[in-house]
Amino acid sequence: MRVREIMEKNPITFRPTDTLHKALTTFTDKGISGAPVVSKGKLVGIVSELDIIKVLDIYTPRVHFSSMPQFFLVLAGLKSKKKTTELRKRITEASKISVEEFMTREVISVAADADIMEATRMIDTYRVNRLPVVDRGRVVGILTRDDIIKAVAKLDGELCAAGKR
């Protein structure tokens, strides 16, 4: 099975000039936790929840913005050593920061024709949640851990159904 068979073919992407506010809003509205950053069609970075948490100087384990983001920001703030007024000020200031200022620049990517097992090993080796899928430097999709789990579950179901015949 090849990456192109299970990848998301129309991934959400950001431009380097997009703001942290846009990234946070997009994560919340679209229920995602990361996305490639593209400039002139080329992959230049990736941005994730962890990048946002780091830029806000709020360190808390595994915050997911996809449900009740305001609650999680409050929770993260409670775990922060900053005072509420400092945190509010930092969030307001940070919301204007461009994605290129906090994105991860060294991106691990995979080719669309790569084998799923190769992509799975890459996700495990590099401890990432997603791999931008590229063709000649251009983003053509994104492969997430969830995509791989769904593919394995589908394959398992097909094998079980075939075994019952």
C-alpha positions in Angstrom: 0.0 0.0 0.0 1.3 3.5 -0.9 1.1 6.8 0.9 -1.0 8.3 -1.9 -3.7 5.8 -1.2 -4.5 6.9 2.3 -3.2 10.5 2.6 -5.4 13.6 2.9 -5.2 15.0 -0.6 -6.2 18.5 0.2 -4.4 19.4 3.4 -4.9 22.7 5.2 -1.7 24.7 4.8 -0.4 28.0 6.2 1.7 30.7 4.6 4.7 32.0 6.5 3.0 35.4 6.9 -0.1 33.9 8.5 -0.5 34.8 12.2 -0.5 32.6 15.3 -4.1 33.7 15.8 -5.0 32.3 12.3 -3.2 29.0 13.2 -5.0 28.7 16.5 -8.4 29.5 15.0 -7.8 27.1 12.1 -6.7 24.3 14.4 -9.9 24.9 16.5 -12.3 25.3 13.5 -10.9 22.4 11.5 -10.1 20.0 14.3 -6.5 19.6 13.3 -3.3 19.7 15.4 -0.8 20.7 12.8 -0.3 21.7 9.2 2.4 22.3 6.6 3.7 25.9 5.9 4.0 26.6 2.2 5.6 29.5 0.3 5.3 29.8 -3.5 4.0 26.2 -3.6 7.1 24.8 -1.7 7.2 23.3 1.7 9.1 25.6 4.1 8.0 24.4 7.5 5.3 22.8 9.6 3.4 24.2 12.6 1.8 22.2 15.4 0.1 22.7 18.7 3.4 22.2 20.4 4.9 25.1 18.4 2.0 27.3 19.6 2.4 26.2 23.2 6.1 27.0 23.0 5.6 30.4 21.5 3.1 31.3 24.3 5.6 30.0 26.8 3.0 27.7 28.3 4.3 24.3 28.9 1.6 21.7 29.6 1.4 18.1 28.3 -0.6 17.2 25.2 -3.0 20.2 25.0 -5.4 19.7 22.1 -7.1 22.8 20.7 -9.7 20.8 18.8 -12.3 20.8 21.6 -12.9 23.7 23.9 -9.7 25.6 23.1 -10.4 28.4 25.6 -10.7 25.9 28.4 -7.3 24.4 27.5 -5.7 27.8 27.2 -7.0 28.6 30.7 -5.7 25.2 32.0 -2.3 25.8 30.3 -2.3 29.2 32.0 -2.9 27.7 35.4 0.1 25.4 34.9 2.2 28.4 33.8 4.3 30.2 36.3 3.1 33.5 34.8 0.4 35.7 36.4 -3.0 35.9 34.6 -2.3 39.5 33.5 1.1 38.5 32.1 -0.4 35.5 30.3 -3.2 37.6 28.8 -0.7 40.2 27.6 1.5 37.4 26.2 -1.4 35.8 24.3 -2.5 39.1 22.9 1.0 40.0 21.7 1.7 36.5 20.4 -1.5 36.3 18.4 0.1 38.8 16.0 3.3 36.8 15.5 3.8 35.3 12.1 3.9 31.6 11.6 7.4 31.8 10.2 8.6 33.0 13.5 7.7 29.8 15.4 7.2 27.1 12.8 9.5 24.0 12.7 11.8 24.5 9.7 13.4 21.1 9.6 10.4 19.1 8.2 10.4 15.4 7.8 8.3 14.6 4.7 7.5 11.6 2.6 6.9 10.9 -1.1 3.5 10.0 -2.3 4.8 6.8 -3.8 6.5 5.7 -0.5 5.3 2.5 1.1 3.0 2.9 4.1 5.4 0.9 6.3 8.2 3.2 5.4 6.1 6.2 6.4 5.1 4.5 9.6 8.7 3.9 10.5 9.5 7.6 9.8 6.6 8.7 12.1 7.9 6.5 14.8 11.6 7.2 14.3 11.2 11.0 14.2 8.4 11.0 16.8 6.1 13.2 14.7 2.3 13.1 14.3 2.1 13.9 10.7 4.2 13.9 7.5 3.7 16.3 4.7 3.5 14.4 1.4 5.6 16.1 -1.2 6.3 15.7 -4.9 9.2 17.7 -6.3 9.1 20.0 -3.2 5.4 20.7 -3.5 2.9 19.6 -0.9 0.4 17.2 -2.4 -1.0 15.8 0.8 -0.5 15.0 4.4 -0.3 11.7 6.2 -1.2 11.5 9.9 -1.0 8.7 12.5 -4.8 8.6 12.3 -4.7 7.9 8.6 -2.4 5.0 9.2 -4.6 3.6 12.0 -7.7 3.8 9.8 -5.9 2.0 6.9 -4.7 -0.7 9.3 -8.2 -1.1 10.7 -9.7 -1.3 7.2 -7.1 -3.9 6.2 -7.8 -5.9 9.4 -11.6 -5.8 8.6 -11.0 -7.0 5.1 -8.7 -9.8 6.3 -11.2 -10.9 8.9 -14.0 -10.9 6.4 -12.0 -12.9 4.0 -11.1 -15.4 6.7 -14.8 -16.0 7.5 -15.5 -17.1 3.9 
